[in-house]
Amino acid sequence: MAKRGGGFPGGMPGNMGNLMKQAQKMQRQMEEATKELEEKEVTAAAGGGAVEVTVSGKKEVTKVKIDPDAVDPEDVEMLEDMIMAATNEALRQIEEYSQQSMSKITGGMGGGFPF
């Protein structure tokens, strides 16, 4: 049995270097996208605009706006439902934006690496 020399046959170190450069580039892009996402805000409404909820890219509620006409002491449950609906929609929108941002970087790889 012949003894093989060290290293990778067929110039593999060069390919590995390219993969490392690509990984570092992707990491920088993901850091930039994460920073951009954290600064992003989305607002969603419910009840025909009676309730508006703003959510940050950090998935924190930053603002709630309620039309005074939506406040009915006889129907608090309706107001609660509108707040919940607007909040859930805003969170869904920020999650969708986040996935689209990361997909642009990873090329739809789901955040994994192509090796």
Protein Blocks (a to p, Z undefined) as FASTA:
>chain_A
ZZddehjehhlmmmmmmmmmmmmmmmmmmmmmmmmmmmpccdddeehhpaccdddfkopa
fbdcddfklpcfklmmlmmmmmmmmmmmmmmmmmmmmmmmmmmmnnonnopacZZ
